[in-house]
Amino acid sequence: MPDRVAVLIDGSNAYHAFKSTFGSGKYSPLKLARELAGPRPIVRIGFYIGAVTQQMGTDLYAHQQRFLAQLKQVPELDVWTGRMARTGQQWYEKGVDVKIATDLVSMAYSQTYDVAILVSGDSDLVPAVREVRFLGRVVENAMPQGRKSWHLFQESSKFLAIDAALFSRIGV
């Protein structure tokens, strides 16, 4: 029986990595998950992102609202939105990393998956990855080569490089 796969996508982190690496951050999370899982059955695809506020700009807000509405129409995707908070002039996502970590660990404890594919370059997720691996689960970290987190790379079971050829198949 093939390994059951859960794909957890850090939406903002992936967007910025793809934009800086490939010149565009526009991609299909569903296609990305299917490409990374290959022939293995997918039991869950989680997409996590901070919800832009109107204070951040009406155009940005409207664009993200359209994007999230499109994602929520895809039955295979579980879309979770955190919030945005401002410190001075800088905006930060709040709650996104914690939710990814919580889902990663809780699904490992409930034996929902055999392999988690984590699409993120955020080293804040390392403690959750360690816990999941301690439980005997596999964690594959997927990012463009130049945007991988050294700490996630070290703690993950395997690194999946998202290259230009793969991005051309998932880009929109």
Residue, then its C-alpha position, 0 to 999 in steps of 0.5 A: m500500500p503506498d504511503r498516504v501523503a498530506v501536503l501543507i503549503d505555507g502560502s505566503n512563503a511559497y509565493h515569495a520564494f516562487k516570485s524571487t526564483f521564477g519571476s512569478g508567484k502565481y501557481s496552482p496549489l492543487k497542481l503543486a500538491r499533485e506534482l509533489a505527491g506523485p503517484r502516492p494518494i493525497v489525504r489532505i492538502g492544506f493551504y495557509i496564509g495571512a488574510v490581507t486587511q483593507q488597511m494594507g491596500t484596497d487593490l491588494y485586499a481585493h486581489q487576495q479576496r478573489f484568490l481565496a474565493q477561487l481556492k475555496q471552490v477547490p474541494e480538495l483544498d483546505v484553506w486556512t487564513g490567519r491574520m495580519a498585524r502591523t508593527g510600525q510600517q511592517w505587516y506580519e502574518k500571525g498564527v499561520d506558522v502555529k497552525i501549520a505546526t499544529d496540523l502537522v503534529s496533530m495529523a501525525y498523532s492521529q495517523t492521518y498520513d505517512v508522509a507530510i510534504l511541507v512547502s515552506g522555507d520557514s525554520d520556525l517549523v523545525p520543532a514540529v518537524r522534529e516531533v513528527r519525525f520522532l513519531g515515525r513519520v516522514v517529512e519532505n520539505a519542498m522549496p526552490q533550491g535557493r530558498k530552502s531553509w538550512h534548518l528545515f533541510q537538516e531536520s526533514s527526511k528528504f528535500l524536494a527541489i522545486d525547479a523551473a520545469l516543475f514550476s512551469r507545470i504548476g504556474v498559472 
